Amino acid sequence: MSVVALVTGAGGGIGRAIALELAAGGWAVAACDLAGADETAELIRDRGGEGIELTWDVREGEAGREAHARAEEELGPVGAVVANAAIVDRIAPAEKLTEEGWRNEIDVNLTGAFLSLQPAIAGMRERGRGRIVAISSIAATDGLAGQAAYAASKAGLLGLVRTLALELAADGVTVNAVLPGMVETEKVAAMPTEVRERALARIPSGRFATVEEVAAVVAFLCSDAASYVTGTWLPVDGGIGLSNLTLGRDR
């Protein structure tokens, strides 16, 4: 029976890289997204892996349950869920953020993550093994000016991860989060040069992460090597979360 991973937001960017990395490691992958999941699944199959695409809205609980049922029917029991689907559509000071803007990002990034992973919990408990990984952001711990809803949704994931880790540890299920910093996705590549340069100036490593670097950390957390790692979050940020305060001379 295949070892099955369900990855949301797998139509491109970080999610696609995660799906491909897991498939390369032997997982059968259900690639989930509103668009692009078919291309990801095709890439997995072209590389000799086992993959299917599932198109559904993570905000819809019943759609999530149906997606999990289809994944189990076509591939086997879901042994890992990577809740990656997210949006970051509003950049505005908090006082100008609309109620709709707030709700949209909370609904997709936080509620959607929970509804994406919830259907897998009972089966993981019964089998005595499972991996849940939520893709959060350094905005969860550091804040992000102009993106109150996004930062709040990503911080909410950390509370969810810690709570689920407590609930599921005795059943052999690990629950962790990955906190990417600036990653060279298509959206980041399309940012104005001035914005990119300002961001790069804040990163001690002097570059953006690749999607593959984030995917590698997720694959580790889904592996047997991480069987004793739970309730934690791993920044993949090139040091951007470190203080740049210095009391000495610039080198």
C-alpha positions as CSV (number, residue, x, y, z in Angstrom):
1,M,0.0,0.0,0.0
2,S,1.3,3.4,-0.9
3,V,2.4,6.0,1.7
4,V,0.2,8.9,0.8
5,A,0.7,12.6,1.4
6,L,-2.0,15.2,0.7
7,V,-0.6,18.7,-0.1
8,T,-2.8,21.8,-0.4
9,G,-1.8,24.8,-2.5
10,A,0.2,22.4,-4.7
11,G,-0.7,24.1,-8.0
12,G,2.6,26.1,-8.0
13,G,5.3,27.7,-5.9
14,I,6.2,26.2,-2.5
15,G,3.3,23.7,-2.6
16,R,4.3,22.3,-6.0
17,A,7.9,22.0,-4.8
18,I,6.7,20.1,-1.6
19,A,4.6,17.8,-3.7
20,L,7.5,17.0,-6.0
21,E,10.0,16.5,-3.1
22,L,7.7,14.1,-1.3
23,A,7.0,12.2,-4.5
24,A,10.7,11.9,-5.1
25,G,11.0,10.4,-1.6
26,G,8.5,7.7,-2.3
27,W,5.2,9.2,-1.2
28,A,2.2,8.9,-3.4
29,V,0.9,12.5,-3.5
30,A,-2.6,14.0,-3.8
31,A,-1.8,17.5,-5.2
32,C,-4.6,19.9,-4.2
33,D,-5.5,23.3,-5.4
34,L,-8.1,25.4,-7.2
35,A,-5.8,25.6,-10.2
36,G,-2.6,24.0,-11.4
37,A,-2.8,20.8,-9.4
38,D,-3.2,18.8,-12.6
39,E,0.1,20.1,-13.8
40,T,1.8,19.2,-10.6
41,A,0.3,15.6,-10.6
42,E,1.5,15.3,-14.2
43,L,5.0,16.3,-13.3
44,I,5.0,13.7,-10.5
45,R,3.9,11.0,-12.9
46,D,6.4,12.1,-15.6
47,R,9.1,11.6,-13.0
48,G,8.0,8.1,-12.2
49,G,6.0,8.9,-9.1
50,E,2.4,8.3,-8.2
51,G,0.2,11.4,-8.1
52,I,-3.4,12.6,-8.5
53,E,-4.9,16.1,-8.6
54,L,-7.8,17.2,-6.4
55,T,-9.5,20.5,-7.1
56,W,-11.3,22.0,-4.1
57,D,-11.7,25.1,-1.9
58,V,-10.0,24.6,1.4
59,R,-12.6,26.8,3.1
60,E,-15.3,24.2,2.5
61,G,-15.3,21.4,5.1
62,E,-17.4,19.0,3.1
63,A,-15.3,19.5,0.0
64,G,-12.2,18.7,2.2
65,R,-13.8,15.5,3.5
66,E,-14.6,14.4,-0.1
67,A,-11.1,15.2,-1.2
68,H,-9.6,13.0,1.5
69,A,-12.0,10.2,0.7
70,R,-11.0,10.3,-3.0
71,A,-7.3,10.4,-2.1
72,E,-7.8,7.3,0.1
73,E,-9.8,5.5,-2.6
74,E,-7.3,6.2,-5.3
75,L,-4.0,6.1,-3.5
76,G,-4.5,4.7,0.0
77,P,-4.7,6.0,3.6
78,V,-3.4,9.5,4.0
79,G,-0.3,9.4,6.2
80,A,0.8,13.0,5.9
81,V,-1.0,16.3,5.3
82,V,0.9,19.5,4.4
83,A,-1.4,22.4,4.9
84,N,0.2,25.0,2.5
85,A,-2.7,26.7,0.7
86,A,-2.7,30.4,1.5
87,I,-3.4,33.9,0.1
88,V,-1.8,37.2,0.8
89,D,-4.0,39.6,-1.1
90,R,-4.2,42.7,1.0
91,I,-1.4,45.0,1.9
92,A,-2.7,48.0,3.9
93,P,-2.4,49.6,7.3
94,A,-4.7,48.0,9.8
95,E,-7.1,50.9,9.9
96,K,-7.7,50.6,6.2
97,L,-8.1,46.8,6.1
98,T,-11.7,45.9,5.2
99,E,-13.7,43.3,7.0
100,E,-13.8,41.3,3.8
101,G,-10.1,41.5,3.4
102,W,-9.6,40.3,7.0
103,R,-12.0,37.4,6.7
104,N,-10.7,36.2,3.4
105,E,-7.2,35.6,4.6
106,I,-8.3,34.2,8.0
107,D,-10.7,31.8,6.2
108,V,-8.1,30.5,3.7
109,N,-4.9,30.6,5.7
110,L,-6.2,29.4,9.1
111,T,-9.6,27.9,8.8
112,G,-8.7,26.3,5.5
113,A,-5.6,24.7,7.0
114,F,-7.6,23.2,9.8
115,L,-10.3,21.9,7.5
116,S,-7.6,20.5,5.2
117,L,-6.0,18.3,7.9
118,Q,-8.9,17.5,10.1
119,P,-10.3,14.6,8.0
120,A,-6.9,12.7,8.3
121,I,-6.7,12.8,12.1
122,A,-8.9,9.8,13.0
123,G,-7.2,7.5,10.5
124,M,-3.7,8.6,11.6
125,R,-4.7,7.8,15.2
126,E,-6.1,4.4,14.4
127,R,-2.9,3.5,12.5
128,G,-0.6,4.9,15.2
129,R,1.4,7.0,12.8
130,G,1.0,10.3,10.9
131,R,2.6,13.6,9.9
132,I,1.0,17.0,9.8
133,V,2.9,20.0,8.6
134,A,1.5,23.5,8.5
135,I,3.2,26.1,6.3
136,S,3.2,29.3,8.4
137,S,5.5,32.3,7.9
138,I,8.0,34.4,9.8
139,A,5.2,36.9,9.9
140,A,3.7,34.7,12.6
141,T,6.5,35.5,15.1
142,D,8.0,38.7,13.8
143,G,4.9,40.5,12.5
144,L,4.6,42.1,9.1
145,A,3.6,45.8,8.8
146,G,0.7,46.3,6.5
147,Q,-0.4,42.7,6.6
148,A,-2.3,42.3,9.9
149,A,-4.7,39.6,8.6
150,Y,-1.9,37.5,7.0
151,A,0.3,37.7,10.1
152,A,-2.6,36.9,12.4
153,S,-3.6,33.9,10.3
154,K,-0.1,32.5,10.2
155,A,0.3,33.1,14.0
156,G,-2.9,31.2,14.5
157,L,-1.4,28.2,12.8
158,L,1.3,28.0,15.5
159,G,-1.4,27.7,18.2
160,L,-3.1,25.1,16.2
161,V,0.1,23.1,15.7
162,R,1.0,23.2,19.4
163,T,-2.5,22.1,20.4
164,L,-2.7,19.2,17.9
165,A,0.8,18.1,18.8
166,L,-0.4,17.7,22.4
167,E,-3.6,15.9,21.4
168,L,-1.9,13.5,19.0
169,A,1.6,12.8,20.4
170,A,0.6,9.6,22.2
171,D,-0.9,8.3,19.0
172,G,2.4,8.5,17.0
173,V,1.3,11.6,15.1
174,T,3.7,14.5,14.8
175,V,2.5,18.1,14.1
176,N,4.9,20.8,13.2
177,A,5.1,24.1,11.3
178,V,7.6,25.5,8.8
179,L,8.1,29.3,8.7
180,P,9.4,30.5,5.4
181,G,10.9,33.9,5.0
182,M,11.3,35.5,1.6
183,V,11.1,32.7,-1.0
184,E,11.8,33.2,-4.7
185,T,8.3,32.3,-5.9
186,E,6.7,33.8,-9.0
187,K,4.9,36.4,-6.9
188,V,8.1,37.4,-5.2
189,A,10.0,37.5,-8.6
190,A,7.3,39.9,-9.9
191,M,7.7,42.4,-7.0
192,P,9.1,45.8,-7.9
193,T,12.8,46.0,-7.9
194,E,12.8,48.5,-5.1
195,V,10.8,46.2,-2.9
196,R,13.0,43.2,-3.7
197,E,16.2,45.2,-2.9
198,R,14.8,46.4,0.4
199,A,13.9,42.9,1.4
200,L,17.3,41.5,0.4
201,A,19.0,44.2,2.5
202,R,17.3,42.7,5.6
203,I,18.4,39.1,4.9
204,P,21.7,38.1,6.5
205,S,22.2,35.3,4.0
206,G,21.9,37.9,1.2
207,R,19.4,36.0,-1.0
208,F,15.9,34.7,-1.1
209,A,15.2,31.0,-0.4
210,T,14.4,28.6,-3.2
211,V,11.1,26.7,-3.1
212,E,13.2,23.5,-3.0
213,E,14.9,24.6,0.2
214,V,11.5,24.9,1.9
215,A,10.3,21.6,0.5
216,A,13.4,19.8,1.9
217,V,12.5,20.9,5.4
218,V,8.9,19.7,5.0
219,A,10.1,16.4,3.6
220,F,12.4,16.0,6.7
221,L,9.4,16.6,9.0
222,C,7.4,14.0,7.2
223,S,10.2,11.4,7.4
224,D,11.0,8.8,10.0
225,A,14.1,10.9,10.9
226,A,11.7,13.4,12.5
227,S,9.6,10.9,14.5
228,Y,10.5,12.6,17.8
229,V,10.0,16.2,16.5
230,T,6.6,17.5,17.3
231,G,4.9,20.8,18.4
232,T,7.7,22.9,17.0
233,W,8.2,25.4,14.2
234,L,11.3,25.7,11.9
235,P,12.1,29.0,10.3
236,V,13.5,28.8,6.8
237,D,14.4,32.5,6.5
238,G,18.2,33.0,5.9
239,G,18.5,34.7,9.3
240,I,15.9,37.4,8.6
241,G,14.4,36.8,12.0
242,L,17.6,37.7,13.8
243,S,18.2,41.1,15.2
244,N,20.4,43.3,13.1
245,L,21.3,45.5,16.0
246,T,25.1,45.9,16.5
247,L,27.0,47.9,19.1
248,G,30.3,47.4,17.3
249,R,31.7,48.7,14.1
250,D,30.4,47.6,10.7
251,R,32.9,45.1,9.3
